[in-house]
Each structure stands twice: as C-alpha cells, then as structure tokens.
C-alpha cells in the first residue's frame, strides 16, 4: 500500500512537470526546424538534425511520464494468457534474434482463460522481456518463460504464476530494491518508468511481481495474476 501511494504521489508530480516541459519543448522544435531551412552548410544542417533528434528523445521521455502519471483504467475482458504471451514474444522476436538470444515458452498451466486487460498485460510482459534482452551481453543468451496455474481451494485464490528467467548480467543487491522506483534506471537510454508502470498494472489486477537476481548469473521475475 505504501508503494502504491508513493507511486500515485510521484505520478501527480510527474504529470505537472511533463506538461510544463512539453509546451516550451514544442516551441524549441519548431524554431529549430524553421532555422534549419535557412542553413546552407551541411555540418550546420547535421547539427540541427541532431538537436531535433534530441528534442524527440525528450518527448518520448515525457510521454512515458504522462503514461506513468495518468494510467489508463483497466479494460478487463475474458481473454487467453497464452495468446498474450505468444503475441508479446512475437513482438520482440526480431530484436532477440539479432542479439543472439533464444526465448523459450514452457506453458505448463492446464488452462489459459483469464479475466484481465490484455493490452496492459502485454505491456508488462513486453517491459520484462525487453529488460531481460538488454541485460544479456554474452551469447548464447537464453530467456525462459514458465507458466503454471494454482487453484487450490480454501488456501489460495486461483492464480497464474509467470516466471521470466534470463542468463543476463544480473542485478546487484544495492539496486534490486530500487527497480520499481520511478525514474530509476541503470540504462543509458532508459527512462526508469517501465517497471514502475508494470508494478502498478499487476497491482491493479490484484497480483504481485517480484525480482530475484544474482550478479553474473541472471535474473528471475515472478508475476502472480489472479484468474479473475
């Protein structure tokens, strides 16, 4: 509950900051584009293009801030978990292949029906799998996705357990407690919002997400999602 309240407060701050930055940034981009048309030196034109590219990169970060600050309400429907996972794997397949990484899905659950928001679950799985891809530096890279289902009555709410396991560089003990903090990232191009957003989506579904990691060995992510 504390983490959820903290994320909500940070979300409000992020929304205000994003709106304050976006308006002048739009003016800056338009001004650069206008001035670029008056440039004749190829080096000056290239510099202007670099500036526009950097402005666009900032805009991507702002979009992430707004997405974090104003999350979309869940649109739950009867859907299939296995289908969502297969679609997500398809989305990242080219990136994984180019990096020499194999993604293996072991779907052990005896069913795949789930009452959930398929679009937002796909976003969670996409964030987690892309993190694994980016964490793997040495070939051959492996990402295992294991899915099981528990429906033991009177003990647990029926739920799916999705484990994403990679043989990447791992996460230090110092950093693993910070991974869900908004804007915390160790990546050069990261915004530090993907896991914060993923945490909130799973929390909204009544589920849980945990990270277990050992530097130099790899990382395991456990995601629990109720059937309904």
N, C-alpha and C positions, 0 to 999 in steps of 0.2 A: 504494500500500500504506500509506504514511504517513497519507493522508487517511482511509482505511478504518479503520485502528487508532485514529486520533484520534476518529472518529465513534463507534466502539464504546465507548471510554472515557467520552466525554461522554454516551453513551446510558445507561451504568450510573449516572452521577451524576444524570441527569435522572429516571431511574426512582425512585431513592431520594427525591429532592426531591418528586416528584409524589405519592408515597404519603404523605409527611409532611404535605403541604399538603391532600390530599383529605379526610382524616378530620376535622380541625377545620373545614374549609370546609362539610362536610355538617352539622355541628352549628350553624354560623352560619346556614345557610339555614333549617334547621328552626326556630331561635329567631326569626328574622325573620318567618317565616310565622305562628308562634304569636302574636307580638306584634301582627302586622297585624290579626288578628281582633279585637283589643281597641281598635283605633283608630277614632275617630269623625270626626275632621277629614279632609276629602278631601285636603288638602295633605300631611298625615302619611301617609295611605294611599298617595298617589302616590310619596312619598319611599321608603316601604317597598318598593313595586314596583320602583323604580329600583335599590334595593340588591339585591333578588333577581335582577334582570336582570344586574347586575354580577357577582354570585356565579356565575350561569350562564355568563357570558362567561369567567370564570376557569376554570370546569370544562372548557370547550371547549379552552382552552389546555393544561390538564392532560392531557386525552385525547390531544392532539397530542404531548405529551411522552412519554406512555406508548407511543404508536404508534411514536415515534422510538426509544424505549429498548428495546422488545421487538418487533422487526419479525416479521411472520408469515413462516414459511418459504415458499419458492416452491412453488406447486402447478402445475407445468408440464403442459401438455397440447397436443395438436395443435389449433391454432386459426387464425383468419384475422386478419391485421394490419389489413386494410382495414375489416373489420367492427368491430374495436375502435375504430378512429379515427372511423368514422361514428357509432358509439354515443356516443362522447365529445363529438363536435360537436353531436349532438342534445341532450345534457345541458346544454350552455352556450348553445344557440341563442337562447333567450328573453332571457338576460342580454345577449348580444351585440346582439341586435336592439334592445333597449331603449336600448343605448348608441350605436346607430347604427353598429355595426361589422359588416362582412361577412367571413365566414370562407370561404375558397376551398380546396378539397382538390384537388390535382393528383397523382393516383396513377399514376406512370409505371412502377412495377415491373411486370414481366410475370408475377408470381405474388403470392399473399398468404398462403400457408401459412407458419406459424411455430410452433416448439415453445417455448412460453413460458407465463407465468402471465397470463391475460387480465385478471383483476381488478386485479392490481398494475400492469400496463402502462397500463390505463385510468386509474389513479390518477396515474401520471406525466404522461400526456398532459393530463389534467384540470388538474393543477398548472401545467403550462407554458402552456396556452392561457388559463387564468384570469389568470395573470401578465401575458400579453400584453393581455388585455382591460382590466385595471386600469392598464396603462401607457399606454393610448391616451386622450388627453384631448381631441383635436380631431377633428371629423368632416371628411371621411368616414374612418372607421377601417378598416383592412384587415389581415387575418391570412391569410397564405398558408401552407399545409401541403403540402410537396412530398415525395414518397416515391419513392426509387429502390432498385434492388437490384443488388448486385455479386456475381458468382460466379466470378471469375477464379481458376482453379485454380493451385496452386503459388505463388501470390502472397498471396492474402488468404483468410481464412475467409469463406465466403458470408455476406453480411450485408445488412441493410436500412439505409438512411440516411433518416432522417426529419428534415426541416428545417421549423422553425416560424419564420416571419418576420413581424414586425409593423412598423407605422409609428408606434410609440409614442414616448415621451419619451427612450428610451434609458437606458443605464447608464453612469455615469462610470467612468473608468479606476481611480479610487480605490476604487470599490465593487465592480467586477466580480470582483476577486479574492476577495471575501468572500461571494459569493452562495450558496456551498454550506456556509458556516459555520452550524452550528445556532444558532438564536435571533437571527440577524442579519436585520433587515428594515428597510426604509425606509417601510413602510406603517403607517398609524395603527392599523389593526385586525389587522395580520399577526402571526403567531407566529414567523416565521422558521424554520419547520421543513419547509415544503413541498418546497423544493429539496433540502434535506439528505436527506429521505426519498426523493425522486426519484433523486438520485445513487446512493443505496445500492441501490435496486431495479434500476436499469440495471446497476450494478456486479455485482450478484448474477446477472444474466443474461449476464455476460461481455461487456457492452457498454461504451459510453462516452458521455458527454454534455458538450458544450462550449457556451459562450456567446460571441458576438461582438456588440459593440454600439458605437453611436456616438451620443452625446448629441444630441438634437434630430432624429435621423434614424430610429432604430429599433433593433431587436434581432433577431439570428438565433440560433436554438438548433439545434445539430446533435446528433442522437441516433443512435448506431450500435448495432444489436442483431443479434447472430448469428442465423442461420437456426435453429440448434439449440443 
